[in-house]
Amino acid sequence: MSWSGGKDSALALHHARRDPRRRVAGLLTHVNAHYERVSMHGVRTELLAAQAQRLGLPLRQLRLPENPPMAAYEQALGATLAEARAQGVEEVVYGDIFLEDLRAYREQQLARAGLRGAFPLWQRVGANLLREFLDLGFRAVVVCVNEQWLDASFCGRLLDRDFLRDLPPGVDPCGENGEYHSFVFDGPDFSEPIEVVRGELVRRTYPAPGVGGAMELGFWFCDLLPAGP
C-alpha cells in the first residue's frame, strides 16, 4: 500500500483489505530523511510508525533527501519496488482519484519493476468519498494546506463535515489537486486511536515546478505531536 498517512490512502487501504483477491503485505511511505517527516505532509515519522503499528502492518520507508532530482528519486523508487517484487509483492495500491497523468506515471514506474497498480477510489466523486470516510468512523486532522487554495485557518482543523462545508468554491473536496493533506489518527482499521496534540503552524515555500525556480509556492503545516510521554 502506497501510504501517505492521509485520508485517501486510509480509505483505499480499507477497501483493499476487504478484497478477497488481495493480501496487503505492508505500507510504503515517502519520507524526507532530512526532517524525519512524511514527504509533503510534514508528519513526524514517529506518528507514521504509530499508524503502522495500529494497522498491524509492516512499514517500509522510501527515505529521500530534501527536493531530490527526479532521476535520483526514480532510482530510489525503482530499487524499492524491485526489492518488494523480489519478496513476492505483485501490485501497489494507491489512493488516487482522478489525476490521469499521475496514474500513468505510477503505472510506468511499476511496470519497470514488474508490478501493477490498483486504484480502489478511481473516478469516484470526491464529496462522496469524504462522506464515506467519515461514515466509516475514520478521524483525521488537516496537517498541510496550499495557500493558493486555502488560508492558514484550515490547517490544523479536524477533517469533518464542517470542513467540507467551509471549503471555498473550486477546491476539490478530497484535495486531489494538492489543496490540502491530512493525518488519520483513528478509524475502523486501527487497533486504538493515536493521541496527538496540535503544535505550531509553520509556513514553508518551495520552488514551483516547471518555472525554473522563478516562482515559489507557499504551504502551511500544522506540527502534530504525540500526546503523553
Sequence and secondary structure as in RCSB ss.txt:
>XXXX:A:sequence
MSWSGGKDSALALHHARRDPRRRVAGLLTHVNAHYERVSMHGVRTELLAAQAQRLGLPLRQLRLPENPPMAAYEQ
ALGATLAEARAQGVEEVVYGDIFLEDLRAYREQQLARAGLRGAFPLWQRVGANLLREFLDLGFRAVVVCVNEQWL
DASFCGRLLDRDFLRDLPPGVDPCGENGEYHSFVFDGPDFSEPIEVVRGELVRRTYPAPGVGGAMELGFWFCDLL
PAGP
>XXXX:A:secstr
 B  SSHHHHHHHHHHHT TT     EEEEEETTTTEETTT  BHHHHHHHHHHHT  EEEEEE SS  HHHHHH
HHHHHHHHHHHTT  EEE    S HHHHHHHHHHHHHTT EEE TTTT  HHHHHHHHHHTT EEEEEEEETTT 
 GGGTT B SHHHHHH  TT  TT TTSSEEEEEEE TT SS   EEEEEEEEEEEE TTTTTSSEEEEEEEEEE
E   
